[in-house]
Amino acid sequence: MSELTSRQYDQAVGRCKDIFLAKMQDYGSAWRVLRPSSITDQIFIKAQRIRSLEVKLEKKIDEGIEGEYIGIVNYAVIALIQMSLKADAPMDLEKGNAQKFYENHLDQAKSLMLDKNHDYGEAWRDMRVSSMTDLILMKILRTKQIEDNKGNTLISEGVDANYYDMINYAIFALIKLQEAHDLTKA
C-alpha cells in the first residue's frame, strides 16, 4: 500500500474522530441506548440520503454528503463498540474510554484495509464514489438480514465484518471526495 493512501486514510479518520469526540462532549454516550438494529437503520438513512443526492443531483438541506459518510463511519464504530461491551455495561461511557474503543476499532479497520489493499492492489482508487455508496448499502442490507436471523449465518461473515467494510468504503469515499475538492482548488 502506498504511503499516500495511509496518510489520506489517517486524515479522513481524523475528521471522523474529531466529530465523534465533539458529539461525545455535547451529548455524552446517549448512543448507548441504541439497539444494534437501530444503529444499522441510522447508517441506512445516511447511505440512502447519499444515494438520493447522487441520483437527484439536487439537495434541499444544505448539508453535503461528506458529513453523511462521516456519520456512516461513526455509527459503524458505535455499532462495533456496542458489540464489544457486555450487556450489563453501564450506559454512561466516559469520553476517554469511548475514545480508546473508537481508536481500537479504527485501527482494526485500517489493518483490514491494508490487508485487502495488498491483495486487491488499491482497486478502490478506480471505483466511482457512487459504487462505494451502493456497496455500503449492500453491506447494510446484509447486516439487517443477519440481525433478522438473530446473528446466525451459514457461510457468511458476521455483522462486525460488514461494519468494518462500511467504515472502509466510507473512508475511501471521503478520500476520493477530498481529492476531487483539492483538484478544483488547484
N, C-alpha and C positions, 0 to 999 in steps of 0.2 A: 504494500500500500504506500501511496505517496505521502510525503511529509505534508504536502498541501492539503490532502484530504484530512489528515489527522488534525491539522491546525484549524481548518474550516469546521470540522466536527466539534472540536472543543469550543470554538467561538459560538456556534449555534447552541450548544449545551449551556454555555454561559448565559446566553439570553434567556433560555428557558428557566434556568435555575434562579436567576435574578427575579423573575416574575413569580416563581413558586415561593421564594423566600419573602418577597414583598406581600404576597397574599397571605402567607403564614402570619406575618406581622399584623395585617389588617383583620384577619378572620380566625386566626388560630388554626386548630386542626378540625374545624367544623366538618370537613370532608370525611372524617372518621365515621360519621353516621351513615354514609352511603354503603349500600349493599353492592356486591360485585355487578349485578345486573344493571344497577343504576349508573355505575361508573361506565360500563360498556355503552349504555344509552347516551351518556354525556359525550363520549367520544364519537358515537354515531352522529349526533346532532352537529358536532363541529365538522366532521368529514362531509356530511350531507350539505352543509352550508358552502363549503369549499366547492363541492361538485356543482351545486346550483349556480354559484358565481362563475365557475368556469364555463358553464353551458349558456347562461343568460348574458354574460359579459356586461351586466349592469347590476349595481347594488343600491339599495335604498337605505342601508345602515352604513354609516361612514366608518367601517372597520375593515381592514384588509384581511387577506387570507393568511398572512404571516402569523397574526395573532391566533388564528384557528389552529394552525399547525403547532404552535407553541402549546396551545391548550391540549391538543392530542398528546404531545409528549408528556405534559404534566399530569394529565388524567391517567395515562398508561402507567406512569411511575406511581401515582397514587394507588392504582389497582394492584401493582406489584407489592407496594408497601403493605396494603391491607391483607394481601395473601400471606405475607411473611409474618404478620402479627398473630398471636394466639387469640382465640375467640374471646377470652376474658381479659385481654389487654385493655388498659384504661383508654377511654375516649379522648382524653386530653393528651396530646403528644407534644412534648416540649420541642420548641423550634430547633434546638441544636440536635436533638435525636432525629427529628424529621429530616434535617439536612444530611445527617450521616446515612440514613436509609436512602435518601434521594441519590446521593453521590454513589453509594454502593450499587444501586440498580443501574445508574447511567454508566458506571464503569463496566458492569456486565454487558450492557447494550453495546458499548464501544468494542469490547472484546469480541462479541459475536460479530459485529460489523467487520472488524479486522479479519477474522477467520473467513467470513463469506467473501469479503473483497479479495482476499488471496485467491480463493477458488474461482470466483466469477470475474476477476480482472476489472473491477470497478465498472461493471456493466451499467450501473445506475446512472453514470455520467451521460450515457447516450439515451436515457429514458426521458420522456416528457413528464413534466410535473403532474399533468392530468392523469397519467398512468399510475403515478405514485398514489394519487388520491384514490383511484379505483382499487389499487392493491390494499390500501388501508381499509377501504370499505369492505373488501372481501375478507380481510382478517377480522374485522368487526363481526361480520355475519357468521364466520366460523366460530368466533368466540361465543356469540349468542347461542348458536346451536349446541356447543359444548356445555354452556351453562344450562340450557334447557334439558340436556341429557344428564344433568347433575354431575358434570365433570367426567363422565365416562366416555372413553374413546376406544375404538377397536385398533386403530393403526396410527392415528394422528398424534401430533404433539399436543400438549395441553395448552390451557389458556395463557400461561406465562410466556410460552414461545411466541404466541400471537401478539401479546403486548410488546414484547421486545422487538418484533418485526414492525409493529406500528410505530414505535419510537424511532427506529432507524429509517423507515421510509419518510416519516415526518421531518426528521433532521436532514435527510437528503434533499427534500423539497425546500427546506429553509436555505440550505447551501445554494441550490440552484437559483432560487429567487434572489438571494443576496448577490450572486454572480451577475444575474441579469440587471439588477439595480446598479451594480458597480459599472457595468458596461454603458448604461445610459448616462452616468455621471462623467464618464471619461471623454 
